[in-house]
Amino acid sequence: MSTALLGLLPELLELLLFGVGSVGLSVAGIYIEQFALATIESGNVKLGAWMGFMGAMAFYFAYLMSTDKFRPKLAAVRRQLAD
């Protein structure tokens, strides 16, 4: 049984990295969007709009990582643990 779990260790590590990566990108997106709003409120609209776009891109990549990488890897690990 421990050999089977040891064989799953690389996949569990990959699952952990995808999860932490998507959460990290989401937190970065929140921070960037707050900075963009503060920049727009201070009167620098062009920089604020650019930062808002960058925050939206961070959210988009977080979404892609969670749906394209994390979710299928989680399903694969669950299938292997069920066997």
N, C-alpha and C positions, 0 to 999 in steps of 0.2 A: 504494500500500500504506500509506503513512504517513497518507493522508487517511482511510482506513478505520479506522486505529487512533485517529486524532484524533476521529472520529465516535463511537468507543467510550469515549472519555475520561469523559463524564458517567456512563455506566453502570458503568465501572470504579471511579469515585469513590464512587458509591452502594453498590457491592459492598463496597468498603473500609470505608465508614462502618457498614454493617450488621454486618460481621465484627468491627470494633473495638467496636461497641456491645454485641454479644452477649458478647464476651470481657470487656468492662468490667463488664457486669452480673453475670457469673459471678464475677468477682473481688470485686465489692462484696458479693455474696451470701455468699461464703466469709468475708469480713471480718465481716459482720454476724452470721453464725452463730457465729463464734468469740466475738464480743462477747456474744452472747446466752448462750452456755454459761458464760462467765466471770461474767456478771451473775447467772445462776441459782446458780452455785457460791458467790457471795458472799452469797446469801440473799434477793435481791430477785426472787422467782419471777414476779410479775406482769409486771414490766418485761422480764425475760428471755424470758418466753413471747411478749410482744408483739414483741420484737426477733427472736425465732425466726420468727415469722410474717412479719415484714418481709423477713428473709433468704430465706425460702421464696418470697415474692413476687418478689424479685429473680431467683432461679433460674428461676421460671416465666416471667417476661418475657424472660429471656435465651434460654430454650428456644423461646418463641414467635417471637422475632426471628430466631433461627437457622433455624427450620423454615418459617416463613411468609414471611419476607423474603429471607434470605440464600440459601437453597437454590434457590428458583426463579430468583432473579437470576443466580446462578452458572450454572445450566443455560442461561439465555438468552444470557449472554455466551459460553459455550462454543459454543452453536449459531452465533452470529454470527462467532466466530473460525474455525469450521470451514468456513463459506461462503466 
